[in-house]
């Protein structure tokens, strides 16, 4: 999945994006994710440290007004997904 983020702040940030969880769409019953997150797909057998390393395409320096484009590969954490509709919960943030 390709993601583009723009830093609309008045300061530079060090940016990091991570996948929190993936849920089949049929379980998404409201806009409040805590009501359906328990239906998340299991992660593969990778250790948490290896998952973090394999999913850090979305990290880097992001100057104010700048953009960062990156790929997140859910297969690194969840393996190949069967065809269907999914909701992907992302953590997008950073440090000043």
ROFI-684417 format. One record per atom (N, C-alpha, C, CB): residue number from 1; residue in three letters; x, y, z. Coordinates in Angstrom, 2 decimals, always signed. Atoms other than C-alpha are relative to their C-alpha. Glycine has a CB too. Example, Ala and Ser with C-alpha at 12.3 -4.5 7.8 and 13.67 -1.06 7.14 Angstrom:
% ROFI-684417
ATOM fiza guza       u       v       w
ATOM    1  ala   +0.89   -1.19   +0.00
ATOM    1  ala  +12.30   -4.50   +7.80
ATOM    1  ala   +0.90   +1.20   +0.00
ATOM    1  ala   -0.99   +0.03   +1.25
ATOM    2  ser   -0.82   -1.19   -0.06
ATOM    2  ser  +13.67   -1.06   +7.14
ATOM    2  ser   -0.77   +1.09   +0.73
ATOM    2  ser   +0.41   +0.46   -1.42
***
This chain:
% ROFI-684417
ATOM fiza guza       u       v       w
ATOM    1  unk   +0.85   -1.15   +0.00
ATOM    1  unk   +0.00   +0.00   +0.00
ATOM    1  unk   +0.91   +1.23   +0.00
ATOM    1  unk   -0.97   -0.01   +1.22
ATOM    2  unk   -0.75   -1.25   +0.06
ATOM    2  unk   +1.38   +3.44   -0.93
ATOM    2  unk   -0.73   +1.05   +0.82
ATOM    2  unk   +0.20   +0.48   -1.46
ATOM    3  unk   +0.56   -1.05   -0.86
ATOM    3  unk   +0.83   +6.22   +1.61
ATOM    3  unk   +0.83   +1.26   -0.20
ATOM    3  unk   -0.02   -0.44   +1.51
ATOM    4  unk   -0.67   -1.30   +0.08
ATOM    4  unk   +1.65   +9.91   +1.25
ATOM    4  unk   -0.49   +0.83   +1.17
ATOM    4  unk   -0.28   +0.72   -1.37
ATOM    5  unk   +0.34   -0.89   -1.11
ATOM    5  unk   +1.76  +12.16   +4.32
ATOM    5  unk   +0.65   +1.35   -0.24
ATOM    5  unk   +0.45   -0.60   +1.36
ATOM    6  unk   -0.53   -1.36   +0.12
ATOM    6  unk   +2.27  +15.89   +4.43
ATOM    6  unk   +0.10   +0.61   +1.40
ATOM    6  unk   -0.90   +0.88   -0.92
ATOM    7  unk   -0.20   -0.66   -1.28
ATOM    7  unk   +3.69  +17.79   +7.39
ATOM    7  unk   -0.55   +1.41   -0.09
ATOM    7  unk   +1.50   +0.00   +0.39
ATOM    8  unk   +0.65   -1.30   +0.02
ATOM    8  unk   +1.31  +20.72   +7.86
ATOM    8  unk   +0.34   +0.82   +1.24
ATOM    8  unk   -1.50   -0.16   -0.12
ATOM    9  unk   -0.40   -0.71   -1.21
ATOM    9  unk   +2.97  +21.76  +11.14
ATOM    9  unk   +1.00   +1.10   -0.32
ATOM    9  unk   +0.59   -0.97   +1.02
ATOM   10  unk   -1.00   -1.05   +0.14
ATOM   10  unk   +5.25  +24.74  +11.67
ATOM   10  unk   +1.38   -0.47   +0.44
ATOM   10  unk   -0.41   +1.22   +0.80
ATOM   11  unk   -1.28   +0.53   -0.44
ATOM   11  unk   +8.09  +22.44  +12.71
ATOM   11  unk   +0.29   -1.31   -0.71
ATOM   11  unk   +0.00   -0.20   +1.53
ATOM   12  unk   -0.43   +1.27   +0.60
ATOM   12  unk  +10.07  +19.47  +11.39
ATOM   12  unk   -0.32   -1.13   +0.96
ATOM   12  unk   +1.52   +0.02   -0.34
ATOM   13  unk   +0.24   +1.16   -0.85
ATOM   13  unk   +9.26  +15.99  +12.66
ATOM   13  unk   +0.79   -1.20   -0.52
ATOM   13  unk   -1.52   -0.33   +0.05
ATOM   14  unk   -0.51   +1.32   +0.37
ATOM   14  unk  +10.78  +12.52  +12.64
ATOM   14  unk   -1.23   -0.90   -0.02
ATOM   14  unk   +1.13   -0.53   +1.01
ATOM   15  unk   +1.28   +0.65   +0.24
ATOM   15  unk   +7.93  +10.45  +11.22
ATOM   15  unk   +0.14   -1.52   +0.10
ATOM   15  unk   -0.56   +0.39   -1.37
ATOM   16  unk   +0.04   +1.46   -0.05
ATOM   16  unk   +6.97   +6.81  +11.85
ATOM   16  unk   -1.44   -0.46   -0.24
ATOM   16  unk   +0.53   -0.53   +1.36
ATOM   17  unk   +1.31   +0.60   +0.27
ATOM   17  unk   +4.05   +4.79  +10.44
ATOM   17  unk   +0.11   -1.50   +0.27
ATOM   17  unk   -0.47   +0.27   -1.47
ATOM   18  unk   +0.04   +1.43   -0.28
ATOM   18  unk   +3.11   +1.31  +11.64
ATOM   18  unk   -1.44   -0.51   -0.14
ATOM   18  unk   +0.55   -0.30   +1.43
ATOM   19  unk   +1.32   +0.64   +0.03
ATOM   19  unk   +0.21   -1.10  +11.11
ATOM   19  unk   -0.30   -0.51   +1.41
ATOM   19  unk   -0.07   -1.17   -1.07
ATOM   20  unk   +0.42   +0.51   -1.30
ATOM   20  unk   -1.62   -1.67  +14.38
ATOM   20  unk   -0.70   -1.34   -0.14
ATOM   20  unk   -0.91   +1.00   +0.71
ATOM   21  unk   +0.72   +1.26   +0.22
ATOM   21  unk   -4.04   -4.32  +13.14
ATOM   21  unk   -0.79   +0.09   -1.28
ATOM   21  unk   -0.92   -0.33   +1.19
ATOM   22  unk   +0.85   +0.12   +1.18
ATOM   22  unk   -6.11   -5.51  +10.19
ATOM   22  unk   -1.21   -0.84   +0.39
ATOM   22  unk   +0.77   -0.64   -1.23
ATOM   23  unk   +1.25   +0.67   -0.34
ATOM   23  unk   -9.76   -6.55  +10.52
ATOM   23  unk   -0.80   -0.21   -1.29
ATOM   23  unk   -0.82   +0.81   +1.05
ATOM   24  unk   +0.93   +0.16   +1.12
ATOM   24  unk  -12.04   -8.13   +7.90
ATOM   24  unk   -1.16   +0.99   +0.13
ATOM   24  unk   -0.52   -1.47   -0.07
ATOM   25  unk   +0.98   -1.08   +0.00
ATOM   25  unk  -14.55   -5.43   +6.95
ATOM   25  unk   -1.35   -0.42   +0.60
ATOM   25  unk   -0.22   +0.49   -1.40
ATOM   26  unk   +1.31   +0.44   -0.49
ATOM   26  unk  -17.60   -7.53   +7.91
ATOM   26  unk   -0.14   +0.17   +1.52
ATOM   26  unk   -0.23   -1.46   -0.37
ATOM   27  unk   +0.06   -0.17   -1.44
ATOM   27  unk  -16.67   -7.07  +11.60
ATOM   27  unk   -0.05   +1.46   +0.43
ATOM   27  unk   +1.18   -0.67   +0.64
ATOM   28  unk   -0.02   -1.43   -0.33
ATOM   28  unk  -16.53   -3.27  +11.44
ATOM   28  unk   -1.45   +0.47   +0.13
ATOM   28  unk   +0.78   +0.83   -1.08
ATOM   29  unk   +1.41   -0.28   -0.26
ATOM   29  unk  -19.85   -2.41  +13.07
ATOM   29  unk   -0.27   +1.46   +0.37
ATOM   29  unk   -0.50   -0.89   +1.09
ATOM   30  unk   +0.16   -1.41   -0.36
ATOM   30  unk  -19.22   +1.24  +14.02
ATOM   30  unk   +1.29   +0.74   -0.35
ATOM   30  unk   -0.35   +0.17   +1.51
ATOM   31  unk   -1.21   -0.80   +0.20
ATOM   31  unk  -16.73   +4.08  +13.67
ATOM   31  unk   +0.96   -0.11   +1.18
ATOM   31  unk   -0.36   +1.45   -0.24
ATOM   32  unk   -0.81   +0.12   -1.21
ATOM   32  unk  -15.37   +3.22  +17.13
ATOM   32  unk   +0.77   -1.32   -0.04
ATOM   32  unk   -0.88   +0.10   +1.28
ATOM   33  unk   -0.79   +1.20   +0.26
ATOM   33  unk  -12.51   +0.77  +16.54
ATOM   33  unk   +0.09   -0.95   +1.19
ATOM   33  unk   +1.37   +0.39   -0.41
ATOM   34  unk   -0.08   +0.90   -1.16
ATOM   34  unk  -12.52   -0.60  +20.09
ATOM   34  unk   -1.15   -1.01   +0.03
ATOM   34  unk   +0.02   +0.81   +1.29
ATOM   35  unk   +1.12   +0.92   +0.04
ATOM   35  unk  -15.85   -2.27  +19.33
ATOM   35  unk   +0.26   -1.20   -0.92
ATOM   35  unk   -1.25   +0.73   -0.46
ATOM   36  unk   -0.22   +1.11   +0.94
ATOM   36  unk  -14.33   -4.50  +16.62
ATOM   36  unk   +1.45   -0.42   -0.13
ATOM   36  unk   -0.52   +0.38   -1.34
ATOM   37  unk   -1.40   +0.35   +0.15
ATOM   37  unk  -10.56   -4.63  +17.06
ATOM   37  unk   +0.31   -1.45   +0.42
ATOM   37  unk   +0.85   +0.95   +0.81
ATOM   38  unk   -0.25   +1.37   -0.46
ATOM   38  unk  -10.84   -8.03  +18.79
ATOM   38  unk   -0.10   -1.02   -1.14
ATOM   38  unk   -0.99   -0.37   +1.10
ATOM   39  unk   +0.12   +0.88   +1.17
ATOM   39  unk  -11.58   -9.51  +15.33
ATOM   39  unk   +1.21   +0.11   -0.92
ATOM   39  unk   -1.26   +0.32   -0.77
ATOM   40  unk   -1.18   -0.21   +0.84
ATOM   40  unk   -8.10   -8.61  +14.08
ATOM   40  unk   +0.60   -1.31   -0.47
ATOM   40  unk   +1.05   +0.81   +0.76
ATOM   41  unk   -0.70   +1.17   +0.54
ATOM   41  unk   -6.13  -11.02  +11.94
ATOM   41  unk   +1.25   -0.26   +0.83
ATOM   41  unk   +0.36   +0.20   -1.50
ATOM   42  unk   -1.21   +0.29   -0.77
ATOM   42  unk   -3.31  -12.83  +13.73
ATOM   42  unk   +1.25   +0.39   -0.79
ATOM   42  unk   +0.06   -1.49   +0.37
ATOM   43  unk   -1.28   -0.30   +0.63
ATOM   43  unk   +0.23  -11.72  +13.02
ATOM   43  unk   +0.73   -1.30   -0.29
ATOM   43  unk   +0.87   +0.91   +0.90
ATOM   44  unk   -0.79   +1.19   +0.34
ATOM   44  unk   +2.66  -14.13  +11.44
ATOM   44  unk   +0.94   -0.31   +1.15
ATOM   44  unk   +0.80   +0.20   -1.32
ATOM   45  unk   -0.91   +0.43   -1.06
ATOM   45  unk   +5.32  -15.86  +13.50
ATOM   45  unk   +1.20   +0.90   +0.20
ATOM   45  unk   +0.47   -1.36   -0.30
ATOM   46  unk   -1.14   -0.90   -0.17
ATOM   46  unk   +7.71  -12.91  +13.24
ATOM   46  unk   +0.01   +0.60   +1.40
ATOM   46  unk   -0.04   +1.12   -1.06
ATOM   47  unk   -0.10   -0.67   -1.29
ATOM   47  unk   +9.01  -11.45  +16.47
ATOM   47  unk   -0.40   +1.46   -0.17
ATOM   47  unk   +1.43   -0.12   +0.59
ATOM   48  unk   +0.42   -1.40   +0.07
ATOM   48  unk   +7.80   -7.95  +17.33
ATOM   48  unk   +1.12   +0.89   -0.54
ATOM   48  unk   -0.45   +0.49   +1.38
ATOM   49  unk   -1.13   -0.80   +0.48
ATOM   49  unk  +11.29   -6.53  +16.68
ATOM   49  unk   +0.18   -0.16   -1.51
ATOM   49  unk   +1.29   -0.41   +0.73
ATOM   50  unk   -0.13   +0.22   +1.44
ATOM   50  unk  +11.48   -8.14  +13.22
ATOM   50  unk   -1.14   +0.64   -0.76
ATOM   50  unk   +0.05   -1.48   -0.31
ATOM   51  unk   +1.15   -0.64   +0.65
ATOM   51  unk   +7.98   -6.91  +12.36
ATOM   51  unk   +0.26   +1.49   -0.09
ATOM   51  unk   -1.31   -0.28   +0.78
ATOM   52  unk   -0.27   -1.43   -0.01
ATOM   52  unk   +8.99   -3.39  +13.36
ATOM   52  unk   +1.04   +0.34   -1.06
ATOM   52  unk   +0.49   +0.46   +1.39
ATOM   53  unk   -1.04   -0.27   +1.00
ATOM   53  unk  +12.14   -3.54  +11.20
ATOM   53  unk   -0.54   -0.13   -1.41
ATOM   53  unk   +1.18   -0.96   +0.19
ATOM   54  unk   +0.51   +0.23   +1.36
ATOM   54  unk  +10.25   -4.90   +8.18
ATOM   54  unk   -1.08   +0.99   -0.38
ATOM   54  unk   -0.55   -1.42   -0.11
ATOM   55  unk   +1.10   -0.90   +0.28
ATOM   55  unk   +7.53   -2.28   +8.49
ATOM   55  unk   +0.39   +1.46   +0.16
ATOM   55  unk   -1.16   -0.32   +0.91
ATOM   56  unk   -0.45   -1.36   -0.22
ATOM   56  unk   +9.66   +0.84   +8.85
ATOM   56  unk   +0.29   +0.73   -1.30
ATOM   56  unk   +1.22   +0.00   +0.87
ATOM   57  unk   -0.13   -0.79   +1.22
ATOM   57  unk   +9.43   +1.98   +5.25
ATOM   57  unk   -0.59   +1.37   +0.24
ATOM   57  unk   -0.68   -0.69   -1.20
ATOM   58  unk   +0.68   -1.25   -0.29
ATOM   58  unk   +7.27   +4.73   +6.75
ATOM   58  unk   +0.68   +0.79   +1.10
ATOM   58  unk   -1.42   -0.26   +0.38
ATOM   59  unk   -0.66   -0.84   -1.00
ATOM   59  unk   +9.93   +6.37   +8.87
ATOM   59  unk   +1.03   +0.89   -0.68
ATOM   59  unk   +0.67   -0.87   +1.08
ATOM   60  unk   -0.99   -0.91   +0.54
ATOM   60  unk  +12.18   +9.30   +8.26
ATOM   60  unk   -0.24   +1.43   +0.40
ATOM   60  unk   +0.04   -0.11   -1.48
ATOM   61  unk   +0.09   -1.43   -0.29
ATOM   61  unk  +12.76  +13.02   +8.54
ATOM   61  unk   -1.03   +0.63   -0.92
ATOM   61  unk   +1.38   +0.68   -0.17
ATOM   62  unk   +1.07   -0.65   +0.76
ATOM   62  unk   +9.78  +15.09   +7.43
ATOM   62  unk   +0.00   +1.50   +0.34
ATOM   62  unk   -1.39   -0.65   +0.31
ATOM   63  unk   -0.06   -1.43   -0.29
ATOM   63  unk  +10.45  +18.84   +7.20
ATOM   63  unk   -1.38   +0.65   -0.08
ATOM   63  unk   +0.97   +0.69   -0.96
ATOM   64  unk   +1.28   -0.70   +0.04
ATOM   64  unk   +7.63  +21.32   +7.74
ATOM   64  unk   -0.36   +0.33   -1.45
ATOM   64  unk   +0.04   +1.30   +0.85
ATOM   65  unk   +0.46   -0.22   +1.35
ATOM   65  unk   +5.56  +21.62   +4.59
ATOM   65  unk   +0.41   -1.09   -0.98
ATOM   65  unk   +0.50   +1.30   -0.49
ATOM   66  unk   -0.47   +1.07   +0.88
ATOM   66  unk   +7.24  +18.51   +3.17
ATOM   66  unk   -0.94   -1.18   -0.07
ATOM   66  unk   +1.35   -0.46   +0.44
ATOM   67  unk   +0.78   +1.23   +0.16
ATOM   67  unk   +5.78  +15.21   +2.00
ATOM   67  unk   +0.92   -1.20   +0.09
ATOM   67  unk   -0.77   -0.01   -1.34
ATOM   68  unk   -0.71   +1.27   -0.06
ATOM   68  unk   +6.86  +11.63   +2.61
ATOM   68  unk   -0.90   -1.05   -0.61
ATOM   68  unk   +0.39   -0.37   +1.48
ATOM   69  unk   +0.74   +1.09   +0.63
ATOM   69  unk   +5.72   +8.79   +0.35
ATOM   69  unk   +0.71   -1.29   +0.35
ATOM   69  unk   -0.12   +0.20   -1.55
ATOM   70  unk   -0.62   +1.26   -0.39
ATOM   70  unk   +6.29   +5.23   +1.48
ATOM   70  unk   -0.97   -1.15   -0.25
ATOM   70  unk   +0.43   +0.02   +1.48
ATOM   71  unk   +0.78   +1.22   +0.16
ATOM   71  unk   +5.06   +1.66   +1.11
ATOM   71  unk   -0.10   -0.71   +1.34
ATOM   71  unk   +0.62   -0.93   -1.06
ATOM   72  unk   +0.17   +0.89   -1.15
ATOM   72  unk   +3.60   -0.42   +3.93
ATOM   72  unk   -0.40   -1.36   -0.55
ATOM   72  unk   -1.06   +0.56   +1.02
ATOM   73  unk   +0.23   +1.35   +0.48
ATOM   73  unk   +3.68   -4.14   +3.31
ATOM   73  unk   -0.60   -0.85   +1.11
ATOM   73  unk   +1.31   -0.63   -0.53
ATOM   74  unk   +0.63   +0.79   -1.06
ATOM   74  unk   +1.14   -5.98   +5.44
ATOM   74  unk   +0.40   -1.46   -0.06
ATOM   74  unk   -1.50   +0.12   -0.09
ATOM   75  unk   -0.43   +1.40   +0.08
ATOM   75  unk   +2.45   -9.32   +4.16
ATOM   75  unk   +1.16   -0.29   +0.94
ATOM   75  unk   +0.40   -0.35   -1.43
ATOM   76  unk   -1.11   +0.19   -0.93
ATOM   76  unk   +5.52   -8.78   +6.35
ATOM   76  unk   -0.50   -0.41   +1.38
ATOM   76  unk   +0.84   +1.27   +0.11
ATOM   77  unk   +0.55   +0.30   -1.32
ATOM   77  unk   +3.27   -9.07   +9.40
ATOM   77  unk   -1.11   -1.04   -0.01
ATOM   77  unk   -0.50   +1.24   +0.63
ATOM   78  unk   +1.22   +0.80   +0.01
ATOM   78  unk   +0.12  -10.90   +8.32
ATOM   78  unk   -0.02   -1.09   -1.07
ATOM   78  unk   -1.18   +0.89   -0.19
ATOM   79  unk   -0.02   +0.96   +1.09
ATOM   79  unk   +1.14  -12.97   +5.31
ATOM   79  unk   -0.98   +0.43   -1.10
ATOM   79  unk   -0.35   -1.40   +0.51
ATOM   80  unk   +0.94   -0.30   +1.09
ATOM   80  unk   -0.97  -13.10   +2.14
ATOM   80  unk   -1.42   -0.06   +0.54
ATOM   80  unk   +0.18   -0.99   -1.19
ATOM   81  unk   +1.40   -0.05   -0.44
ATOM   81  unk   -4.57  -12.10   +2.76
ATOM   81  unk   -0.90   -0.57   -1.07
ATOM   81  unk   -0.42   +1.46   +0.34
ATOM   82  unk   +0.96   +0.47   +0.99
ATOM   82  unk   -7.45  -13.90   +1.11
ATOM   82  unk   -0.76   +1.19   -0.59
ATOM   82  unk   -0.99   -1.01   +0.65
ATOM   83  unk   +0.76   -1.11   +0.60
ATOM   83  unk   -9.48  -11.75   -1.30
ATOM   83  unk   -1.14   +0.42   +0.92
ATOM   83  unk   -0.55   -0.41   -1.38
ATOM   84  unk   +1.07   -0.52   -0.84
ATOM   84  unk  -11.92   -9.52   +0.51
ATOM   84  unk   +0.22   +1.46   +0.34
ATOM   84  unk   -0.12   -0.81   +1.27
ATOM   85  unk   -0.07   -1.38   -0.47
ATOM   85  unk  -12.51   -6.15   +2.14
ATOM   85  unk   +0.56   +0.01   +1.41
ATOM   85  unk   -1.42   +0.69   -0.06
ATOM   86  unk   -0.65   -0.08   -1.30
ATOM   86  unk  -10.36   -5.14   +5.11
ATOM   86  unk   +0.08   +1.45   +0.46
ATOM   86  unk   +1.41   -0.61   -0.05
ATOM   87  unk   -0.28   -1.30   -0.60
ATOM   87  unk   -9.92   -2.22   +7.48
ATOM   87  unk   +1.38   -0.12   +0.63
ATOM   87  unk   -1.11   +0.42   +1.07
ATOM   88  unk   -1.36   +0.00   -0.51
ATOM   88  unk   -6.32   -1.38   +8.29
ATOM   88  unk   +0.16   +1.17   +0.96
ATOM   88  unk   +1.05   +0.08   -1.16
ATOM   89  unk   -0.22   -1.04   -0.99
ATOM   89  unk   -5.59   +0.55  +11.48
ATOM   89  unk   +1.48   +0.35   +0.01
ATOM   89  unk   -0.48   -0.45   +1.41
ATOM   90  unk   -1.38   -0.47   +0.07
ATOM   90  unk   -2.44   +2.63  +11.11
ATOM   90  unk   +0.30   +0.94   +1.17
ATOM   90  unk   +0.25   +0.71   -1.34
ATOM   91  unk   -0.51   -0.99   -0.94
ATOM   91  unk   -0.39   +4.51  +13.66
ATOM   91  unk   +0.88   +0.94   -0.82
ATOM   91  unk   +0.81   -0.68   +1.20
ATOM   92  unk   -0.76   -1.01   +0.73
ATOM   92  unk   +0.83   +7.70  +11.98
ATOM   92  unk   +0.40   +1.08   +0.99
ATOM   92  unk   -0.83   +0.59   -1.19
ATOM   93  unk   -0.41   -1.01   -0.95
ATOM   93  unk   +2.92  +10.03  +14.08
ATOM   93  unk   +1.48   +0.30   -0.10
ATOM   93  unk   -0.33   -0.43   +1.41
ATOM   94  unk   -1.39   -0.35   +0.00
ATOM   94  unk   +6.29  +11.33  +15.00
ATOM   94  unk   +0.39   +0.83   +1.20
ATOM   94  unk   +0.35   +0.72   -1.25
ATOM   95  unk   -0.58   -0.78   -1.08
ATOM   95  unk   +8.51  +13.38  +17.23
ATOM   95  unk   +0.52   +1.32   -0.56
ATOM   95  unk   +1.12   -0.78   +0.70
ATOM   96  unk   -0.51   -1.31   +0.42
ATOM   96  unk   +9.39  +17.06  +17.03
ATOM   96  unk   +1.50   +0.03   +0.22
ATOM   96  unk   -0.69   +1.16   +0.78
***
